Amino acid sequence: MNKSELIDAIAAEAEISKADAAKTLDAFVNTITNAVASGDSVALIGFGSFKASARAARTGKNPKTGEPLEIAATTVPKFTPGATFKAAVAK
C-alpha cells in the first residue's frame, strides 16, 4: 500500500474527504517525526511505539575492495510493534 492508497483507506474508514485524510496523515507523520527527533518516544497502545535509538560506531568493510572502514555512531528511528498489532499480523 502506498501513501495515496493509505489516504483512500483512511478517508473511507473515517468517512471524511480525501483532502482531510491527507492532512491528517501528514500531521500524524510530522508529529511523530518531530517528537522522535527531539528525543521523545511515542507510544500507541496496541499498535506500537516509536523512539530514537543510538547506534554505536563500528568497523565495516568496503564491498568492492574488502578494506575495513569506520562507520560513525548515529541515532536512528526505531519502531516496536505492540501485542495487538503483532497478533493481527500473525493470523
N, C-alpha and C positions, 0 to 999 in steps of 0.2 A: 504494500500500500504506500503510495507516495503522498505528498502533502495535500495536493488537490483532492485526492480520493478521501483522505482523512477529513478534510474540511467538509466534503459532501456528506460523509457519515455522521459527523458531529451535527451538522445542520439538520439532518433527518432525525437523529436520535433526540435532539433537544427541541425540535420543531421551531427553529429560528432560521433566519436568512443565511445564505452562504457568506455574505459580507460580514454579518455579525459573528458567524462561526470562525471566519478567517481572523478577525480582530481578536477574538477570544483566544484562539490558538497561539497567535503571535504574542499576546500579552502573557500567556502561560509560559511559553518558552523563554521569553525575555526575563520574566520574574525569576524563574528557576536559574537561568544563566547568571543573572546579576547576584543572586543570593549565594550560589556556589562559588562564583568568582571572588566574592568578598569573604569567603571562609565559612559561611553558614552552611548548614545542611537543611534539606527539605525532605520531610517525611510525610508520605501519603499512606496512611494506614491501610493495609490490604493490597496496595499497589506496589509500593517500594519506596526507596529513599535515594536521594541524590546527594553526593558530598564530594569534596575535594580530597584527593589522596596524594601523598608525597611519594614520588618515585626516586629512589636513590641513584646516585651516579654509578655507572658500571662500565666495564670494558666490553666492547662489541668487536665484531670482525667485519672488515670490508669484504663483501661477497665477491668482488672482482679479483682483488689481489690477495685476499686472505690475511692482510696485515691487521693487527689489533688497532682499535681506535677507542678513544674515550667518549662515552655518551654522558652528557651532563645531567645532573639532577633536575627534576622538573615536577610540577604539580599537574595532575591530570584529573578530569572528572570521573566519578565512579557511580554506577547505578547498581543498587542491590534490590532485587525483586522481593516483594512481600509474599507471605504464605498464600494468600488468596489468589494472587496473580500466578504463582508457581502451580497451584492446584488446577487452575483453569487451563493452563498451557499443557499440563501433564495428561489431561483427559484424552 
